[in-house]
Amino acid sequence: MGEVGIDSASPGLSRRAARRVIQRAFVLTARDRNVRQHIRETELTTLWTLADWEFTWTVVLDRGRMRFERRPTKRASLTLTWPVAADFFRQVEAGRLTPDLSTDTPPPRRTIEIVCHAFCRSLREVLENPVDENGDPLV
């Protein structure tokens, strides 16, 4: 299937492996105390999309809790889209996600920035050491 190189020094990821490391990174992001503190007052349903891979997932911020769902929501308050998965992974490596944003109302920019920054950090850590909490390999 499709493979993407994270950078020139790291091996490519299959789509299945990418889905698993992304999910693990969100689990770690949800545990981040700084993120939980900043989403304490937030109720927001976001849809994240890697368009060329047809990957879509939902991240719900609900008053200090973050929930990851593999299925797309039908009622997203905010949609974050990357037309090309390789660009998404390059942005993760750079530590700054710059998605195309689509929303009906102005998004809470600071909250989104904090979540994206923590997610980048978590995903980089998972890519460096791709194992789950039980030590089982994700890739």
N, C-alpha and C positions, 0 to 999 in steps of 0.2 A: 504494500500500500504506500501511501504518501509518506515521505520522510522530510524532515526539516533539520538543517544544521543550526544549532543554537549559536555557535560561533565557529571559527575556523579550527579551534583547538578541541572542541567537544564533538562527540559522535552525534549522528542524527537520531531523532526520536520518531517512532512510529506514531500513528494517530492514537492508537490504543494506549501506548505508554504516556503520550502527552496528556490524554484525558485523565489518567491516573495521577500524574504528578501535579496537574492543575488542581484536582480535587484535594489532594493531600496538602498543597500549599494553602488552600482556603481553610482547611481544618486548622492549620497552624496560625493563620492570620486571625481566625476567630478566637484563638487563645491569647492573643496579644493584648496585654492590659491597656496599652495606649489606645488601641483601636476600640476596645470595649468602652473605655472612658469617653471617647469622642462620639460614639454612636448611642450613648445612653439616652438621649432625647429623640433619636431619629427613628422614623418609621418610613422605610423606603424599600421598594422592590425593584431590583435592577436585573436587566437582561444583558448578558455578555455574549458576544458573537465573534467567532473567527469565520468570516464569510466563505473564504475559498475552501475550507475544510468542512463547512456546514456543521460546525460545532456551535451549540448554543447551550448556555446554562443560566440558571437563576441564582442570584445572591440576594437574600432577604436580610435587611438590617431592621431589627425589631427591638427597640429600647434596650440597647446594651448587648443584644445577642445577634449573632450572624449565623445564617443558615444557608448552606449550599444545596442546590437541587439540580440534578442532571437534566431535568426536563425544563423546557422553556415555559415561562409564565405567559398567560394571555393578557395580564394587566400590569405591564411594567411601567413604573414611574419614570424610569431612565433606562435608555439602551446605550451600551458601550459596544462599538463595533470596530473591528480591525478587518479591512478587506483582505489582507494577506497574513496568514499565520506566521510566516517567517519574520514579518515586520513586528508582530506581537512579541516573538521571542527575542528579537534584537532589542526591543524597548525594555524587556525584562532584564536583559544583560546590562543595559545602560542604566537601569534603576529608575526609569521614568516612563510610565505608560501614557501615551497620548492617543486615546481612542477617538473615533468620531462619536460625538454625543448627540443623542436624539431624546428630546423630552418635551412635554407639554407645558411644564412649569419650570422655573429656574431651579436647577439642582443645588443642593447644599455643597458648594464647591470644596470647602475645606474638608468636609467629611469624606467626599469622594477622593480627594488627594491623599488623605491619611490612609484610607483603605487600600488604594492603589499602591502607595509606597510600601506599606506593610506586606501586601501581596507580592510585590516584586522581590522584596527581601526574602520572604518565605519560599517563593518559587526558586530563586537562585540557590538557596540552601538545599532544597529538595533535589534540584538538578545536580548539585555537587555530591550529595549523598542520597541517592534514590532508594530509600528503604522506608517502610512504614514504622509505626510505633512498636510493632512486634519483631522488627528486624527482617521482615520479608521484603524481597526486592520489588520495586514498583516498575522497573524497566526490564 
